[in-house]
Amino acid sequence: MDLLKRVEIALDTIRPYLETDGGNVSIEEITPENVVRLRLLGSCGSCPMSIMTLKAGIEQAIKRAVPEVKAVEAVNLTDMDDPTAVLPERLQQ
């Protein structure tokens, strides 16, 4: 099975959690150095917690399932201090 398919399968294990908060993720590219570049979608693209979601959730799921992946990066991470950042509804209470 090719690398892209294996990364997609790994992402499928975490997508239900992202979708709970109105988010998702798509693969932009996998570099020749085995760096996975992702685009955070929906609320994940505008959430100040997106860096934690990326590192603690998405990156760990991918690296556990596909150990040859060297790193996971987001092409559109929201900075925690971004004034347009919005927390998912369930975290606003």
PyMOL commands that place a pseudoatom at each C-alpha (Angstrom):
pseudoatom trace, name=CA, resn=MET, resi=1, chain=A, elem=C, hetatm=0, pos=[0.000, 0.000, 0.000]
pseudoatom trace, name=CA, resn=ASP, resi=2, chain=A, elem=C, hetatm=0, pos=[1.416, 3.400, -0.922]
pseudoatom trace, name=CA, resn=LEU, resi=3, chain=A, elem=C, hetatm=0, pos=[2.344, 6.121, 1.560]
pseudoatom trace, name=CA, resn=LEU, resi=4, chain=A, elem=C, hetatm=0, pos=[-0.519, 8.460, 0.614]
pseudoatom trace, name=CA, resn=LYS, resi=5, chain=A, elem=C, hetatm=0, pos=[-3.133, 5.750, 1.172]
pseudoatom trace, name=CA, resn=ARG, resi=6, chain=A, elem=C, hetatm=0, pos=[-1.627, 4.816, 4.535]
pseudoatom trace, name=CA, resn=VAL, resi=7, chain=A, elem=C, hetatm=0, pos=[-1.651, 8.452, 5.670]
pseudoatom trace, name=CA, resn=GLU, resi=8, chain=A, elem=C, hetatm=0, pos=[-5.305, 8.785, 4.557]
pseudoatom trace, name=CA, resn=ILE, resi=9, chain=A, elem=C, hetatm=0, pos=[-6.200, 5.688, 6.603]
pseudoatom trace, name=CA, resn=ALA, resi=10, chain=A, elem=C, hetatm=0, pos=[-4.433, 7.195, 9.640]
pseudoatom trace, name=CA, resn=LEU, resi=11, chain=A, elem=C, hetatm=0, pos=[-6.343, 10.458, 9.167]
pseudoatom trace, name=CA, resn=ASP, resi=12, chain=A, elem=C, hetatm=0, pos=[-9.604, 8.515, 8.979]
pseudoatom trace, name=CA, resn=THR, resi=13, chain=A, elem=C, hetatm=0, pos=[-8.995, 7.384, 12.582]
pseudoatom trace, name=CA, resn=ILE, resi=14, chain=A, elem=C, hetatm=0, pos=[-8.947, 10.978, 13.833]
pseudoatom trace, name=CA, resn=ARG, resi=15, chain=A, elem=C, hetatm=0, pos=[-11.461, 12.601, 11.457]
pseudoatom trace, name=CA, resn=PRO, resi=16, chain=A, elem=C, hetatm=0, pos=[-14.523, 11.766, 13.621]
pseudoatom trace, name=CA, resn=TYR, resi=17, chain=A, elem=C, hetatm=0, pos=[-13.008, 13.867, 16.439]
pseudoatom trace, name=CA, resn=LEU, resi=18, chain=A, elem=C, hetatm=0, pos=[-12.283, 16.772, 14.100]
pseudoatom trace, name=CA, resn=GLU, resi=19, chain=A, elem=C, hetatm=0, pos=[-15.774, 16.557, 12.597]
pseudoatom trace, name=CA, resn=THR, resi=20, chain=A, elem=C, hetatm=0, pos=[-17.325, 16.755, 16.085]
pseudoatom trace, name=CA, resn=ASP, resi=21, chain=A, elem=C, hetatm=0, pos=[-16.027, 20.329, 16.242]
pseudoatom trace, name=CA, resn=GLY, resi=22, chain=A, elem=C, hetatm=0, pos=[-16.928, 21.128, 12.629]
pseudoatom trace, name=CA, resn=GLY, resi=23, chain=A, elem=C, hetatm=0, pos=[-13.430, 20.601, 11.269]
pseudoatom trace, name=CA, resn=ASN, resi=24, chain=A, elem=C, hetatm=0, pos=[-11.504, 18.277, 9.005]
pseudoatom trace, name=CA, resn=VAL, resi=25, chain=A, elem=C, hetatm=0, pos=[-8.136, 17.960, 7.314]
pseudoatom trace, name=CA, resn=SER, resi=26, chain=A, elem=C, hetatm=0, pos=[-6.892, 17.298, 3.787]
pseudoatom trace, name=CA, resn=ILE, resi=27, chain=A, elem=C, hetatm=0, pos=[-3.499, 16.258, 2.492]
pseudoatom trace, name=CA, resn=GLU, resi=28, chain=A, elem=C, hetatm=0, pos=[-1.811, 18.944, 0.400]
pseudoatom trace, name=CA, resn=GLU, resi=29, chain=A, elem=C, hetatm=0, pos=[1.320, 16.925, -0.362]
pseudoatom trace, name=CA, resn=ILE, resi=30, chain=A, elem=C, hetatm=0, pos=[3.815, 14.421, 0.926]
pseudoatom trace, name=CA, resn=THR, resi=31, chain=A, elem=C, hetatm=0, pos=[7.314, 15.661, 0.197]
pseudoatom trace, name=CA, resn=PRO, resi=32, chain=A, elem=C, hetatm=0, pos=[10.195, 13.447, -0.985]
pseudoatom trace, name=CA, resn=GLU, resi=33, chain=A, elem=C, hetatm=0, pos=[11.542, 13.768, 2.589]
pseudoatom trace, name=CA, resn=ASN, resi=34, chain=A, elem=C, hetatm=0, pos=[8.310, 12.160, 3.929]
pseudoatom trace, name=CA, resn=VAL, resi=35, chain=A, elem=C, hetatm=0, pos=[6.921, 15.371, 5.385]
pseudoatom trace, name=CA, resn=VAL, resi=36, chain=A, elem=C, hetatm=0, pos=[3.120, 15.399, 5.292]
pseudoatom trace, name=CA, resn=ARG, resi=37, chain=A, elem=C, hetatm=0, pos=[1.697, 18.846, 4.531]
pseudoatom trace, name=CA, resn=LEU, resi=38, chain=A, elem=C, hetatm=0, pos=[-1.950, 19.252, 5.532]
pseudoatom trace, name=CA, resn=ARG, resi=39, chain=A, elem=C, hetatm=0, pos=[-4.671, 21.854, 5.185]
pseudoatom trace, name=CA, resn=LEU, resi=40, chain=A, elem=C, hetatm=0, pos=[-6.895, 22.304, 8.230]
pseudoatom trace, name=CA, resn=LEU, resi=41, chain=A, elem=C, hetatm=0, pos=[-10.523, 22.684, 7.128]
pseudoatom trace, name=CA, resn=GLY, resi=42, chain=A, elem=C, hetatm=0, pos=[-13.701, 24.095, 8.642]
pseudoatom trace, name=CA, resn=SER, resi=43, chain=A, elem=C, hetatm=0, pos=[-13.391, 25.219, 12.253]
pseudoatom trace, name=CA, resn=CYS, resi=44, chain=A, elem=C, hetatm=0, pos=[-9.921, 23.621, 12.456]
pseudoatom trace, name=CA, resn=GLY, resi=45, chain=A, elem=C, hetatm=0, pos=[-8.713, 26.281, 10.051]
pseudoatom trace, name=CA, resn=SER, resi=46, chain=A, elem=C, hetatm=0, pos=[-9.769, 29.130, 12.344]
pseudoatom trace, name=CA, resn=CYS, resi=47, chain=A, elem=C, hetatm=0, pos=[-9.356, 27.620, 15.822]
pseudoatom trace, name=CA, resn=PRO, resi=48, chain=A, elem=C, hetatm=0, pos=[-6.620, 28.947, 18.138]
pseudoatom trace, name=CA, resn=MET, resi=49, chain=A, elem=C, hetatm=0, pos=[-6.176, 25.372, 19.424]
pseudoatom trace, name=CA, resn=SER, resi=50, chain=A, elem=C, hetatm=0, pos=[-5.279, 24.106, 15.942]
pseudoatom trace, name=CA, resn=ILE, resi=51, chain=A, elem=C, hetatm=0, pos=[-1.564, 23.799, 16.753]
pseudoatom trace, name=CA, resn=MET, resi=52, chain=A, elem=C, hetatm=0, pos=[-2.425, 21.476, 19.658]
pseudoatom trace, name=CA, resn=THR, resi=53, chain=A, elem=C, hetatm=0, pos=[-4.818, 19.494, 17.480]
pseudoatom trace, name=CA, resn=LEU, resi=54, chain=A, elem=C, hetatm=0, pos=[-2.121, 19.163, 14.843]
pseudoatom trace, name=CA, resn=LYS, resi=55, chain=A, elem=C, hetatm=0, pos=[0.692, 18.107, 17.181]
pseudoatom trace, name=CA, resn=ALA, resi=56, chain=A, elem=C, hetatm=0, pos=[-1.135, 16.092, 19.854]
pseudoatom trace, name=CA, resn=GLY, resi=57, chain=A, elem=C, hetatm=0, pos=[-3.752, 14.480, 17.643]
pseudoatom trace, name=CA, resn=ILE, resi=58, chain=A, elem=C, hetatm=0, pos=[-3.132, 14.467, 13.930]
pseudoatom trace, name=CA, resn=GLU, resi=59, chain=A, elem=C, hetatm=0, pos=[0.666, 14.153, 13.928]
pseudoatom trace, name=CA, resn=GLN, resi=60, chain=A, elem=C, hetatm=0, pos=[0.651, 11.380, 16.533]
pseudoatom trace, name=CA, resn=ALA, resi=61, chain=A, elem=C, hetatm=0, pos=[-2.006, 9.389, 14.648]
pseudoatom trace, name=CA, resn=ILE, resi=62, chain=A, elem=C, hetatm=0, pos=[-0.053, 9.632, 11.391]
pseudoatom trace, name=CA, resn=LYS, resi=63, chain=A, elem=C, hetatm=0, pos=[3.350, 8.811, 12.892]
pseudoatom trace, name=CA, resn=ARG, resi=64, chain=A, elem=C, hetatm=0, pos=[1.937, 5.856, 14.835]
pseudoatom trace, name=CA, resn=ALA, resi=65, chain=A, elem=C, hetatm=0, pos=[0.390, 4.359, 11.692]
pseudoatom trace, name=CA, resn=VAL, resi=66, chain=A, elem=C, hetatm=0, pos=[3.100, 5.422, 9.217]
pseudoatom trace, name=CA, resn=PRO, resi=67, chain=A, elem=C, hetatm=0, pos=[6.452, 5.500, 11.073]
pseudoatom trace, name=CA, resn=GLU, resi=68, chain=A, elem=C, hetatm=0, pos=[8.441, 6.597, 8.015]
pseudoatom trace, name=CA, resn=VAL, resi=69, chain=A, elem=C, hetatm=0, pos=[6.723, 9.999, 8.121]
pseudoatom trace, name=CA, resn=LYS, resi=70, chain=A, elem=C, hetatm=0, pos=[9.319, 12.448, 9.442]
pseudoatom trace, name=CA, resn=ALA, resi=71, chain=A, elem=C, hetatm=0, pos=[7.065, 15.422, 10.212]
pseudoatom trace, name=CA, resn=VAL, resi=72, chain=A, elem=C, hetatm=0, pos=[3.540, 16.774, 9.826]
pseudoatom trace, name=CA, resn=GLU, resi=73, chain=A, elem=C, hetatm=0, pos=[2.953, 20.432, 8.964]
pseudoatom trace, name=CA, resn=ALA, resi=74, chain=A, elem=C, hetatm=0, pos=[-0.140, 22.529, 8.362]
pseudoatom trace, name=CA, resn=VAL, resi=75, chain=A, elem=C, hetatm=0, pos=[-0.110, 25.010, 5.494]
pseudoatom trace, name=CA, resn=ASN, resi=76, chain=A, elem=C, hetatm=0, pos=[-2.712, 27.209, 7.210]
pseudoatom trace, name=CA, resn=LEU, resi=77, chain=A, elem=C, hetatm=0, pos=[-2.225, 27.120, 10.982]
pseudoatom trace, name=CA, resn=THR, resi=78, chain=A, elem=C, hetatm=0, pos=[-4.113, 29.750, 12.962]
pseudoatom trace, name=CA, resn=ASP, resi=79, chain=A, elem=C, hetatm=0, pos=[-1.997, 31.641, 15.476]
pseudoatom trace, name=CA, resn=MET, resi=80, chain=A, elem=C, hetatm=0, pos=[-3.383, 31.575, 19.023]
pseudoatom trace, name=CA, resn=ASP, resi=81, chain=A, elem=C, hetatm=0, pos=[-3.250, 35.403, 19.082]
pseudoatom trace, name=CA, resn=ASP, resi=82, chain=A, elem=C, hetatm=0, pos=[-5.047, 35.827, 15.748]
pseudoatom trace, name=CA, resn=PRO, resi=83, chain=A, elem=C, hetatm=0, pos=[-8.015, 38.181, 16.380]
pseudoatom trace, name=CA, resn=THR, resi=84, chain=A, elem=C, hetatm=0, pos=[-10.118, 36.218, 13.856]
pseudoatom trace, name=CA, resn=ALA, resi=85, chain=A, elem=C, hetatm=0, pos=[-9.534, 32.887, 15.633]
pseudoatom trace, name=CA, resn=VAL, resi=86, chain=A, elem=C, hetatm=0, pos=[-12.740, 31.247, 16.849]
pseudoatom trace, name=CA, resn=LEU, resi=87, chain=A, elem=C, hetatm=0, pos=[-13.111, 28.391, 19.305]
pseudoatom trace, name=CA, resn=PRO, resi=88, chain=A, elem=C, hetatm=0, pos=[-15.511, 25.569, 18.407]
pseudoatom trace, name=CA, resn=GLU, resi=89, chain=A, elem=C, hetatm=0, pos=[-18.941, 26.021, 20.033]
pseudoatom trace, name=CA, resn=ARG, resi=90, chain=A, elem=C, hetatm=0, pos=[-18.495, 23.288, 22.610]
pseudoatom trace, name=CA, resn=LEU, resi=91, chain=A, elem=C, hetatm=0, pos=[-15.330, 25.000, 23.932]
pseudoatom trace, name=CA, resn=GLN, resi=92, chain=A, elem=C, hetatm=0, pos=[-16.940, 28.442, 24.235]
pseudoatom trace, name=CA, resn=GLN, resi=93, chain=A, elem=C, hetatm=0, pos=[-19.086, 27.554, 27.247]
for i in range(1, 93): cmd.bond("trace and resi %d" % i, "trace and resi %d" % (i + 1))
show_as sticks, trace
zoom trace
